[in-house]
C-alpha cells in the first residue's frame, strides 16, 4: 500500500507499507435501522516502526458497507458507511 499526502509545507510525502488482510469473522452492521450480514476484515500495514489498521465490513457480494481507514497521521481515520 502506498500513502501519499501533503505535509504542512504542501510537499507530497510518500510512504510504502507492507500490508496483510485477515478475515476476523462474521459481524453484521446496522445502517439507518437496516441490518446487513457482513464479514469483518482487518488490514494491518507496517513500515518500520509505524503500524496502522484499516477495517472493512463486506457482504457476500463484495459490497463494502462500512469501513474505517487511515487518511494520514496528522488527520487520523475516516469512518464511512454506504447509504
N, CA, C and O atoms as a CHARMM CRD file, in Angstrom:
* protein
*
  332
    1    1 UNK  N      0.85600  -1.16400   0.00000 PROA 1      0.00000
    2    1 UNK  CA     0.00000   0.00000   0.00000 PROA 1      0.00000
    3    1 UNK  C      0.89900   1.22300   0.00000 PROA 1      0.00000
    4    1 UNK  O      1.91200   1.27000   0.69900 PROA 1      0.00000
    5    2 UNK  N      0.51500   2.20700  -0.79200 PROA 2      0.00000
    6    2 UNK  CA     1.25400   3.45900  -0.86500 PROA 2      0.00000
    7    2 UNK  C      0.34900   4.58100  -0.36900 PROA 2      0.00000
    8    2 UNK  O     -0.78400   4.72200  -0.82900 PROA 2      0.00000
    9    3 UNK  N      0.84900   5.36900   0.56300 PROA 3      0.00000
   10    3 UNK  CA     0.13000   6.55300   1.03100 PROA 3      0.00000
   11    3 UNK  C      0.88700   7.78400   0.57100 PROA 3      0.00000
   12    3 UNK  O      2.09200   7.90800   0.79200 PROA 3      0.00000
   13    4 UNK  N      0.17700   8.67900  -0.06100 PROA 4      0.00000
   14    4 UNK  CA     0.73500   9.97700  -0.43800 PROA 4      0.00000
   15    4 UNK  C     -0.18000  11.05600   0.11600 PROA 4      0.00000
   16    4 UNK  O     -1.40000  10.98300  -0.03200 PROA 4      0.00000
   17    5 UNK  N      0.41300  12.05400   0.75100 PROA 5      0.00000
   18    5 UNK  CA    -0.36600  13.16700   1.27600 PROA 5      0.00000
   19    5 UNK  C      0.51000  14.40600   1.32700 PROA 5      0.00000
   20    5 UNK  O      1.73500  14.32700   1.22600 PROA 5      0.00000
   21    6 UNK  N     -0.14300  15.55800   1.48500 PROA 6      0.00000
   22    6 UNK  CA     0.57900  16.82000   1.57000 PROA 6      0.00000
   23    6 UNK  C      0.94500  17.10000   3.01200 PROA 6      0.00000
   24    6 UNK  O      0.12000  16.94700   3.91300 PROA 6      0.00000
   25    7 UNK  N      2.19600  17.51500   3.23000 PROA 7      0.00000
   26    7 UNK  CA     2.60700  17.89200   4.57400 PROA 7      0.00000
   27    7 UNK  C      2.28400  19.36800   4.80200 PROA 7      0.00000
   28    7 UNK  O      1.63800  19.99600   3.96400 PROA 7      0.00000
   29    8 UNK  N      2.71600  19.91100   5.90200 PROA 8      0.00000
   30    8 UNK  CA     2.42800  21.30600   6.23300 PROA 8      0.00000
   31    8 UNK  C      3.05200  22.31000   5.29500 PROA 8      0.00000
   32    8 UNK  O      2.66600  23.47800   5.30200 PROA 8      0.00000
   33    9 UNK  N      4.02000  21.88300   4.47600 PROA 9      0.00000
   34    9 UNK  CA     4.67400  22.76000   3.50200 PROA 9      0.00000
   35    9 UNK  C      4.17800  22.49900   2.08900 PROA 9      0.00000
   36    9 UNK  O      4.83100  22.89500   1.12400 PROA 9      0.00000
   37   10 UNK  N      3.01900  21.83300   1.95100 PROA 10     0.00000
   38   10 UNK  CA     2.43600  21.47300   0.65100 PROA 10     0.00000
   39   10 UNK  C      3.37100  20.62000  -0.19800 PROA 10     0.00000
   40   10 UNK  O      3.36100  20.70400  -1.42600 PROA 10     0.00000
   41   11 UNK  N      4.17000  19.80700   0.46000 PROA 11     0.00000
   42   11 UNK  CA     5.04500  18.87300  -0.23500 PROA 11     0.00000
   43   11 UNK  C      4.44200  17.46900  -0.13500 PROA 11     0.00000
   44   11 UNK  O      3.91400  17.08900   0.91000 PROA 11     0.00000
   45   12 UNK  N      4.52200  16.71500  -1.20300 PROA 12     0.00000
   46   12 UNK  CA     3.99700  15.35100  -1.19200 PROA 12     0.00000
   47   12 UNK  C      4.92800  14.45100  -0.39500 PROA 12     0.00000
   48   12 UNK  O      6.13400  14.40100  -0.63600 PROA 12     0.00000
   49   13 UNK  N      4.33900  13.74400   0.56000 PROA 13     0.00000
   50   13 UNK  CA     5.07300  12.76500   1.36800 PROA 13     0.00000
   51   13 UNK  C      4.56400  11.39500   0.95300 PROA 13     0.00000
   52   13 UNK  O      3.35600  11.16100   0.92400 PROA 13     0.00000
   53   14 UNK  N      5.47500  10.49400   0.63300 PROA 14     0.00000
   54   14 UNK  CA     5.10900   9.15000   0.17800 PROA 14     0.00000
   55   14 UNK  C      5.67000   8.11800   1.14400 PROA 14     0.00000
   56   14 UNK  O      6.84500   8.15100   1.51200 PROA 14     0.00000
   57   15 UNK  N      4.78300   7.18800   1.54900 PROA 15     0.00000
   58   15 UNK  CA     5.20200   6.08700   2.41400 PROA 15     0.00000
   59   15 UNK  C      4.69500   4.78300   1.81700 PROA 15     0.00000
   60   15 UNK  O      3.51800   4.66900   1.47400 PROA 15     0.00000
   61   16 UNK  N      5.57700   3.80300   1.69200 PROA 16     0.00000
   62   16 UNK  CA     5.21200   2.46100   1.23000 PROA 16     0.00000
   63   16 UNK  C      5.05200   1.55500   2.44600 PROA 16     0.00000
   64   16 UNK  O      5.91500   1.52800   3.32400 PROA 16     0.00000
   65   17 UNK  N      3.95600   0.82100   2.49400 PROA 17     0.00000
   66   17 UNK  CA     3.65800  -0.07100   3.60800 PROA 17     0.00000
   67   17 UNK  C      3.50600  -1.50100   3.11200 PROA 17     0.00000
   68   17 UNK  O      3.07300  -1.74000   1.98400 PROA 17     0.00000
   69   18 UNK  N      3.86300  -2.43400   3.95800 PROA 18     0.00000
   70   18 UNK  CA     3.60200  -3.84700   3.72000 PROA 18     0.00000
   71   18 UNK  C      2.34100  -4.18900   4.51200 PROA 18     0.00000
   72   18 UNK  O      2.27900  -3.96000   5.72000 PROA 18     0.00000
   73   19 UNK  N      1.32500  -4.74400   3.81800 PROA 19     0.00000
   74   19 UNK  CA     0.02500  -4.95300   4.44800 PROA 19     0.00000
   75   19 UNK  C     -0.42400  -6.40400   4.36400 PROA 19     0.00000
   76   19 UNK  O     -0.03300  -7.15400   3.46900 PROA 19     0.00000
   77   20 UNK  N     -1.25200  -6.76700   5.32100 PROA 20     0.00000
   78   20 UNK  CA    -1.83400  -8.10100   5.37200 PROA 20     0.00000
   79   20 UNK  C     -3.29600  -7.97000   5.76800 PROA 20     0.00000
   80   20 UNK  O     -3.61700  -7.26600   6.72600 PROA 20     0.00000
   81   21 UNK  N     -4.19400  -8.64600   5.03400 PROA 21     0.00000
   82   21 UNK  CA    -5.62500  -8.59800   5.33100 PROA 21     0.00000
   83   21 UNK  C     -6.05300  -9.96000   5.86700 PROA 21     0.00000
   84   21 UNK  O     -5.73000 -11.00100   5.29400 PROA 21     0.00000
   85   22 UNK  N     -6.78900  -9.93100   6.98200 PROA 22     0.00000
   86   22 UNK  CA    -7.31700 -11.16600   7.55200 PROA 22     0.00000
   87   22 UNK  C     -8.80900 -11.00100   7.82600 PROA 22     0.00000
   88   22 UNK  O     -9.28300  -9.92500   8.19100 PROA 22     0.00000
   89   23 UNK  N     -9.53100 -12.10200   7.63800 PROA 23     0.00000
   90   23 UNK  CA   -10.96100 -12.11700   7.97200 PROA 23     0.00000
   91   23 UNK  C    -11.06500 -12.33800   9.46700 PROA 23     0.00000
   92   23 UNK  O    -10.55300 -13.32800   9.98900 PROA 23     0.00000
   93   24 UNK  N    -11.72600 -11.42000  10.16000 PROA 24     0.00000
   94   24 UNK  CA   -11.89700 -11.51700  11.59800 PROA 24     0.00000
   95   24 UNK  C    -13.07100 -12.44500  11.92000 PROA 24     0.00000
   96   24 UNK  O    -13.00600 -13.23100  12.86500 PROA 24     0.00000
   97   25 UNK  N    -14.15200 -12.34600  11.12200 PROA 25     0.00000
   98   25 UNK  CA   -15.32600 -13.18900  11.34100 PROA 25     0.00000
   99   25 UNK  C    -16.59000 -12.46500  10.94100 PROA 25     0.00000
  100   25 UNK  O    -16.55800 -11.30500  10.53000 PROA 25     0.00000
  101   26 UNK  N    -17.69800 -13.16000  11.06700 PROA 26     0.00000
  102   26 UNK  CA   -18.99200 -12.57400  10.72800 PROA 26     0.00000
  103   26 UNK  C    -19.34700 -11.50200  11.75000 PROA 26     0.00000
  104   26 UNK  O    -19.24200 -11.70900  12.95900 PROA 26     0.00000
  105   27 UNK  N    -19.76900 -10.35200  11.23300 PROA 27     0.00000
  106   27 UNK  CA   -20.19100  -9.25800  12.10900 PROA 27     0.00000
  107   27 UNK  C    -21.18800  -8.38600  11.34600 PROA 27     0.00000
  108   27 UNK  O    -20.79000  -7.62100  10.46800 PROA 27     0.00000
  109   28 UNK  N    -22.46800  -8.49000  11.66800 PROA 28     0.00000
  110   28 UNK  CA   -23.45800  -7.67800  10.96700 PROA 28     0.00000
  111   28 UNK  C    -23.29900  -6.19600  11.30100 PROA 28     0.00000
  112   28 UNK  O    -22.82400  -5.84000  12.37900 PROA 28     0.00000
  113   29 UNK  N    -23.70200  -5.34200  10.36900 PROA 29     0.00000
  114   29 UNK  CA   -23.70100  -3.90300  10.60800 PROA 29     0.00000
  115   29 UNK  C    -25.12000  -3.38200  10.42100 PROA 29     0.00000
  116   29 UNK  O    -25.89300  -3.92100   9.62800 PROA 29     0.00000
  117   30 UNK  N    -25.45000  -2.34000  11.15200 PROA 30     0.00000
  118   30 UNK  CA   -26.75400  -1.70300  11.03600 PROA 30     0.00000
  119   30 UNK  C    -26.53800  -0.26700  10.60100 PROA 30     0.00000
  120   30 UNK  O    -25.81100   0.48900  11.24700 PROA 30     0.00000
  121   31 UNK  N    -27.18200   0.10500   9.48900 PROA 31     0.00000
  122   31 UNK  CA   -27.08900   1.45500   8.95200 PROA 31     0.00000
  123   31 UNK  C    -28.51300   1.95700   8.76100 PROA 31     0.00000
  124   31 UNK  O    -29.28400   1.36900   8.00200 PROA 31     0.00000
  125   32 UNK  N    -28.86300   3.03600   9.44100 PROA 32     0.00000
  126   32 UNK  CA   -30.22000   3.58300   9.40300 PROA 32     0.00000
  127   32 UNK  C    -31.27200   2.49600   9.62400 PROA 32     0.00000
  128   32 UNK  O    -32.19400   2.33200   8.82400 PROA 32     0.00000
  129   33 UNK  N    -31.11800   1.76900  10.70500 PROA 33     0.00000
  130   33 UNK  CA   -32.05000   0.74100  11.15200 PROA 33     0.00000
  131   33 UNK  C    -32.18300  -0.44500  10.20200 PROA 33     0.00000
  132   33 UNK  O    -33.09700  -1.25400  10.35500 PROA 33     0.00000
  133   34 UNK  N    -31.29800  -0.55900   9.23700 PROA 34     0.00000
  134   34 UNK  CA   -31.29100  -1.71800   8.34200 PROA 34     0.00000
  135   34 UNK  C    -30.03300  -2.52500   8.61600 PROA 34     0.00000
  136   34 UNK  O    -28.92800  -1.98500   8.66300 PROA 34     0.00000
  137   35 UNK  N    -30.21900  -3.81900   8.79300 PROA 35     0.00000
  138   35 UNK  CA   -29.11700  -4.69200   9.16500 PROA 35     0.00000
  139   35 UNK  C    -28.58600  -5.44200   7.95000 PROA 35     0.00000
  140   35 UNK  O    -29.35500  -5.94200   7.12900 PROA 35     0.00000
  141   36 UNK  N    -27.24900  -5.51500   7.84400 PROA 36     0.00000
  142   36 UNK  CA   -26.59800  -6.19700   6.73000 PROA 36     0.00000
  143   36 UNK  C    -25.67400  -7.28100   7.27500 PROA 36     0.00000
  144   36 UNK  O    -24.90300  -7.05000   8.20600 PROA 36     0.00000
  145   37 UNK  N    -25.76600  -8.45900   6.68100 PROA 37     0.00000
  146   37 UNK  CA   -24.87900  -9.55400   7.06200 PROA 37     0.00000
  147   37 UNK  C    -23.53100  -9.32200   6.38600 PROA 37     0.00000
  148   37 UNK  O    -23.43600  -9.31900   5.15900 PROA 37     0.00000
  149   38 UNK  N    -22.50100  -9.12800   7.18800 PROA 38     0.00000
  150   38 UNK  CA   -21.17300  -8.85800   6.63300 PROA 38     0.00000
  151   38 UNK  C    -20.11700  -9.66200   7.37800 PROA 38     0.00000
  152   38 UNK  O    -20.34700 -10.17300   8.47400 PROA 38     0.00000
  153   39 UNK  N    -18.96300  -9.75400   6.75100 PROA 39     0.00000
  154   39 UNK  CA   -17.76800 -10.27500   7.39700 PROA 39     0.00000
  155   39 UNK  C    -16.84500  -9.09500   7.65300 PROA 39     0.00000
  156   39 UNK  O    -16.72500  -8.19300   6.82300 PROA 39     0.00000
  157   40 UNK  N    -16.20200  -9.10900   8.79600 PROA 40     0.00000
  158   40 UNK  CA   -15.27400  -8.04600   9.16400 PROA 40     0.00000
  159   40 UNK  C    -13.85900  -8.46200   8.76800 PROA 40     0.00000
  160   40 UNK  O    -13.42200  -9.57600   9.06100 PROA 40     0.00000
  161   41 UNK  N    -13.15000  -7.55400   8.10000 PROA 41     0.00000
  162   41 UNK  CA   -11.76800  -7.78000   7.68500 PROA 41     0.00000
  163   41 UNK  C    -10.89800  -6.67800   8.28500 PROA 41     0.00000
  164   41 UNK  O    -11.31000  -5.52200   8.37000 PROA 41     0.00000
  165   42 UNK  N     -9.70100  -7.05100   8.69500 PROA 42     0.00000
  166   42 UNK  CA    -8.73700  -6.07900   9.18400 PROA 42     0.00000
  167   42 UNK  C     -7.48400  -6.13000   8.32300 PROA 42     0.00000
  168   42 UNK  O     -6.90700  -7.19200   8.09200 PROA 42     0.00000
  169   43 UNK  N     -7.08500  -4.97400   7.86200 PROA 43     0.00000
  170   43 UNK  CA    -5.87400  -4.82700   7.06300 PROA 43     0.00000
  171   43 UNK  C     -4.84000  -4.12700   7.93900 PROA 43     0.00000
  172   43 UNK  O     -4.99100  -2.95200   8.27300 PROA 43     0.00000
  173   44 UNK  N     -3.79600  -4.85300   8.30400 PROA 44     0.00000
  174   44 UNK  CA    -2.74900  -4.28500   9.13800 PROA 44     0.00000
  175   44 UNK  C     -1.54000  -3.98000   8.26000 PROA 44     0.00000
  176   44 UNK  O     -1.02900  -4.84600   7.55100 PROA 44     0.00000
  177   45 UNK  N     -1.10100  -2.73000   8.32700 PROA 45     0.00000
  178   45 UNK  CA     0.00500  -2.27200   7.48100 PROA 45     0.00000
  179   45 UNK  C      1.15400  -1.80200   8.36300 PROA 45     0.00000
  180   45 UNK  O      0.94800  -1.23200   9.43500 PROA 45     0.00000
  181   46 UNK  N      2.38400  -2.05800   7.87800 PROA 46     0.00000
  182   46 UNK  CA     3.56300  -1.73100   8.66500 PROA 46     0.00000
  183   46 UNK  C      4.65300  -1.14500   7.78100 PROA 46     0.00000
  184   46 UNK  O      4.84000  -1.54300   6.63100 PROA 46     0.00000
  185   47 UNK  N      5.35700  -0.19500   8.35400 PROA 47     0.00000
  186   47 UNK  CA     6.52500   0.42300   7.70700 PROA 47     0.00000
  187   47 UNK  C      7.46700   0.80600   8.82900 PROA 47     0.00000
  188   47 UNK  O      7.20000   1.75000   9.57400 PROA 47     0.00000
  189   48 UNK  N      8.56200   0.08600   8.95500 PROA 48     0.00000
  190   48 UNK  CA     9.46500   0.35900  10.06900 PROA 48     0.00000
  191   48 UNK  C      8.72900   0.19800  11.38500 PROA 48     0.00000
  192   48 UNK  O      8.15500  -0.85900  11.64700 PROA 48     0.00000
  193   49 UNK  N      8.73900   1.22000  12.20900 PROA 49     0.00000
  194   49 UNK  CA     8.03600   1.18200  13.48700 PROA 49     0.00000
  195   49 UNK  C      6.60100   1.65500  13.42400 PROA 49     0.00000
  196   49 UNK  O      5.89700   1.64400  14.43400 PROA 49     0.00000
  197   50 UNK  N      6.15600   2.07500  12.23800 PROA 50     0.00000
  198   50 UNK  CA     4.77600   2.56200  12.09200 PROA 50     0.00000
  199   50 UNK  C      3.83800   1.41900  11.73400 PROA 50     0.00000
  200   50 UNK  O      4.14100   0.59700  10.86900 PROA 50     0.00000
  201   51 UNK  N      2.70400   1.37700  12.40500 PROA 51     0.00000
  202   51 UNK  CA     1.68200   0.37600  12.10400 PROA 51     0.00000
  203   51 UNK  C      0.31900   1.03900  12.16700 PROA 51     0.00000
  204   51 UNK  O      0.07300   1.88100  13.03000 PROA 51     0.00000
  205   52 UNK  N     -0.56800   0.66200  11.25600 PROA 52     0.00000
  206   52 UNK  CA    -1.96000   1.10000  11.34400 PROA 52     0.00000
  207   52 UNK  C     -2.84800  -0.02900  10.85200 PROA 52     0.00000
  208   52 UNK  O     -2.39800  -0.93100  10.14700 PROA 52     0.00000
  209   53 UNK  N     -4.11700   0.03400  11.23500 PROA 53     0.00000
  210   53 UNK  CA    -5.07500  -0.99900  10.85200 PROA 53     0.00000
  211   53 UNK  C     -6.31500  -0.35700  10.25700 PROA 53     0.00000
  212   53 UNK  O     -6.94800   0.49600  10.88000 PROA 53     0.00000
  213   54 UNK  N     -6.65600  -0.77600   9.04200 PROA 54     0.00000
  214   54 UNK  CA    -7.91300  -0.39600   8.41500 PROA 54     0.00000
  215   54 UNK  C     -8.89800  -1.54200   8.62500 PROA 54     0.00000
  216   54 UNK  O     -8.49800  -2.70500   8.66900 PROA 54     0.00000
  217   55 UNK  N    -10.17900  -1.21900   8.75500 PROA 55     0.00000
  218   55 UNK  CA   -11.20400  -2.22700   8.99000 PROA 55     0.00000
  219   55 UNK  C    -12.30400  -2.08100   7.95300 PROA 55     0.00000
  220   55 UNK  O    -12.72100  -0.96900   7.62600 PROA 55     0.00000
  221   56 UNK  N    -12.77600  -3.22800   7.43000 PROA 56     0.00000
  222   56 UNK  CA   -13.80600  -3.24600   6.39600 PROA 56     0.00000
  223   56 UNK  C    -14.88600  -4.25500   6.76400 PROA 56     0.00000
  224   56 UNK  O    -14.57700  -5.32600   7.28600 PROA 56     0.00000
  225   57 UNK  N    -16.15800  -3.92400   6.49700 PROA 57     0.00000
  226   57 UNK  CA   -17.28200  -4.82700   6.67700 PROA 57     0.00000
  227   57 UNK  C    -17.87200  -5.07700   5.29100 PROA 57     0.00000
  228   57 UNK  O    -18.43400  -4.16800   4.68000 PROA 57     0.00000
  229   58 UNK  N    -17.74600  -6.29800   4.80100 PROA 58     0.00000
  230   58 UNK  CA   -18.05400  -6.62900   3.40900 PROA 58     0.00000
  231   58 UNK  C    -19.07500  -7.76400   3.37500 PROA 58     0.00000
  232   58 UNK  O    -18.95200  -8.74300   4.11100 PROA 58     0.00000
  233   59 UNK  N    -20.10300  -7.62300   2.49500 PROA 59     0.00000
  234   59 UNK  CA   -21.09700  -8.68800   2.39100 PROA 59     0.00000
  235   59 UNK  C    -20.64800  -9.76100   1.39400 PROA 59     0.00000
  236   59 UNK  O    -19.58200  -9.65300   0.78800 PROA 59     0.00000
  237   60 UNK  N    -21.47100 -10.79000   1.23500 PROA 60     0.00000
  238   60 UNK  CA   -21.12100 -11.93800   0.37900 PROA 60     0.00000
  239   60 UNK  C    -20.97100 -11.55500  -1.08800 PROA 60     0.00000
  240   60 UNK  O    -20.30900 -12.26600  -1.84300 PROA 60     0.00000
  241   61 UNK  N    -21.57600 -10.44000  -1.50700 PROA 61     0.00000
  242   61 UNK  CA   -21.47300  -9.99200  -2.89700 PROA 61     0.00000
  243   61 UNK  C    -20.30500  -9.04200  -3.12100 PROA 61     0.00000
  244   61 UNK  O    -20.09700  -8.57100  -4.23900 PROA 61     0.00000
  245   62 UNK  N    -19.54700  -8.75800  -2.07700 PROA 62     0.00000
  246   62 UNK  CA   -18.38400  -7.88200  -2.20500 PROA 62     0.00000
  247   62 UNK  C    -18.66100  -6.41500  -1.94500 PROA 62     0.00000
  248   62 UNK  O    -17.79600  -5.57300  -2.18400 PROA 62     0.00000
  249   63 UNK  N    -19.85600  -6.09100  -1.45700 PROA 63     0.00000
  250   63 UNK  CA   -20.19100  -4.69700  -1.15600 PROA 63     0.00000
  251   63 UNK  C    -19.57500  -4.31500   0.18900 PROA 63     0.00000
  252   63 UNK  O    -19.77500  -5.00100   1.19100 PROA 63     0.00000
  253   64 UNK  N    -18.82900  -3.22100   0.19900 PROA 64     0.00000
  254   64 UNK  CA   -18.25600  -2.70100   1.43600 PROA 64     0.00000
  255   64 UNK  C    -19.29500  -1.76800   2.05600 PROA 64     0.00000
  256   64 UNK  O    -19.51500  -0.65900   1.56800 PROA 64     0.00000
  257   65 UNK  N    -19.93300  -2.22700   3.13900 PROA 65     0.00000
  258   65 UNK  CA   -20.99000  -1.44800   3.77600 PROA 65     0.00000
  259   65 UNK  C    -20.43900  -0.43600   4.76200 PROA 65     0.00000
  260   65 UNK  O    -21.05900   0.59700   5.01600 PROA 65     0.00000
  261   66 UNK  N    -19.28200  -0.73200   5.31100 PROA 66     0.00000
  262   66 UNK  CA   -18.71000   0.15600   6.32000 PROA 66     0.00000
  263   66 UNK  C    -17.19600  -0.01500   6.27900 PROA 66     0.00000
  264   66 UNK  O    -16.69400  -1.10300   5.99600 PROA 66     0.00000
  265   67 UNK  N    -16.47300   1.06800   6.56500 PROA 67     0.00000
  266   67 UNK  CA   -15.02300   0.96900   6.64200 PROA 67     0.00000
  267   67 UNK  C    -14.47200   2.02500   7.59100 PROA 67     0.00000
  268   67 UNK  O    -15.11000   3.04000   7.86700 PROA 67     0.00000
  269   68 UNK  N    -13.28100   1.75300   8.07400 PROA 68     0.00000
  270   68 UNK  CA   -12.51900   2.70700   8.88000 PROA 68     0.00000
  271   68 UNK  C    -11.10100   2.65700   8.34100 PROA 68     0.00000
  272   68 UNK  O    -10.40400   1.65200   8.48100 PROA 68     0.00000
  273   69 UNK  N    -10.67000   3.78800   7.70100 PROA 69     0.00000
  274   69 UNK  CA    -9.38600   3.80300   7.00500 PROA 69     0.00000
  275   69 UNK  C     -8.54700   5.00200   7.42100 PROA 69     0.00000
  276   69 UNK  O     -9.06400   6.10000   7.63200 PROA 69     0.00000
  277   70 UNK  N     -7.24400   4.77100   7.53400 PROA 70     0.00000
  278   70 UNK  CA    -6.32000   5.85400   7.85900 PROA 70     0.00000
  279   70 UNK  C     -6.20800   6.80200   6.67100 PROA 70     0.00000
  280   70 UNK  O     -5.96400   6.37600   5.54200 PROA 70     0.00000
  281   71 UNK  N     -6.38800   8.08000   6.93800 PROA 71     0.00000
  282   71 UNK  CA    -6.21600   9.10400   5.89800 PROA 71     0.00000
  283   71 UNK  C     -4.75500   9.54600   5.86500 PROA 71     0.00000
  284   71 UNK  O     -4.11100   9.50900   4.81600 PROA 71     0.00000
  285   72 UNK  N     -4.24400   9.95900   7.00800 PROA 72     0.00000
  286   72 UNK  CA    -2.84000  10.33500   7.16800 PROA 72     0.00000
  287   72 UNK  C     -2.57400  10.46300   8.66600 PROA 72     0.00000
  288   72 UNK  O     -3.51200  10.62500   9.44700 PROA 72     0.00000
  289   73 UNK  N     -1.31000  10.39100   9.07400 PROA 73     0.00000
  290   73 UNK  CA    -1.03200  10.50900  10.51300 PROA 73     0.00000
  291   73 UNK  C     -1.57400  11.80100  11.13900 PROA 73     0.00000
  292   73 UNK  O     -2.14800  11.74500  12.22600 PROA 73     0.00000
  293   74 UNK  N     -1.41100  12.96400  10.48700 PROA 74     0.00000
  294   74 UNK  CA    -1.94500  14.16500  11.12800 PROA 74     0.00000
  295   74 UNK  C     -3.47700  14.20600  11.18700 PROA 74     0.00000
  296   74 UNK  O     -4.04700  14.75900  12.12700 PROA 74     0.00000
  297   75 UNK  N     -4.14000  13.62100  10.18600 PROA 75     0.00000
  298   75 UNK  CA    -5.61300  13.69000  10.11800 PROA 75     0.00000
  299   75 UNK  C     -6.24300  12.57400  10.92900 PROA 75     0.00000
  300   75 UNK  O     -7.21400  12.80600  11.65000 PROA 75     0.00000
  301   76 UNK  N     -5.70900  11.37400  10.82200 PROA 76     0.00000
  302   76 UNK  CA    -6.28200  10.23100  11.52700 PROA 76     0.00000
  303   76 UNK  C     -7.14700   9.38200  10.61200 PROA 76     0.00000
  304   76 UNK  O     -6.89800   9.29100   9.41000 PROA 76     0.00000
  305   77 UNK  N     -8.16000   8.76300  11.19100 PROA 77     0.00000
  306   77 UNK  CA    -9.00600   7.80600  10.45900 PROA 77     0.00000
  307   77 UNK  C    -10.29100   8.44900   9.95800 PROA 77     0.00000
  308   77 UNK  O    -10.77400   9.43500  10.51500 PROA 77     0.00000
  309   78 UNK  N    -10.83500   7.86300   8.88600 PROA 78     0.00000
  310   78 UNK  CA   -12.12600   8.25800   8.33700 PROA 78     0.00000
  311   78 UNK  C    -13.04200   7.05400   8.41700 PROA 78     0.00000
  312   78 UNK  O    -12.70400   5.98300   7.91200 PROA 78     0.00000
  313   79 UNK  N    -14.19700   7.21300   9.04400 PROA 79     0.00000
  314   79 UNK  CA   -15.21700   6.17800   9.09700 PROA 79     0.00000
  315   79 UNK  C    -16.24100   6.47200   8.00900 PROA 79     0.00000
  316   79 UNK  O    -16.67900   7.61200   7.85400 PROA 79     0.00000
  317   80 UNK  N    -16.62100   5.44000   7.25700 PROA 80     0.00000
  318   80 UNK  CA   -17.63400   5.64400   6.21600 PROA 80     0.00000
  319   80 UNK  C    -18.62700   4.50300   6.20900 PROA 80     0.00000
  320   80 UNK  O    -18.30700   3.38100   6.60000 PROA 80     0.00000
  321   81 UNK  N    -19.83800   4.79900   5.76100 PROA 81     0.00000
  322   81 UNK  CA   -20.89900   3.80600   5.62200 PROA 81     0.00000
  323   81 UNK  C    -21.59800   4.02900   4.28900 PROA 81     0.00000
  324   81 UNK  O    -21.77800   5.16600   3.85300 PROA 81     0.00000
  325   82 UNK  N    -21.98800   2.94100   3.65200 PROA 82     0.00000
  326   82 UNK  CA   -22.72700   3.02400   2.39400 PROA 82     0.00000
  327   82 UNK  C    -24.19100   3.30000   2.73100 PROA 82     0.00000
  328   82 UNK  O    -24.79400   2.60000   3.54500 PROA 82     0.00000
  329   83 UNK  N    -24.74200   4.31100   2.10800 PROA 83     0.00000
  330   83 UNK  CA   -26.14200   4.68100   2.37600 PROA 83     0.00000
  331   83 UNK  C    -27.07200   4.12000   1.33600 PROA 83     0.00000
  332   83 UNK  O    -28.28200   4.33500   1.41000 PROA 83     0.00000
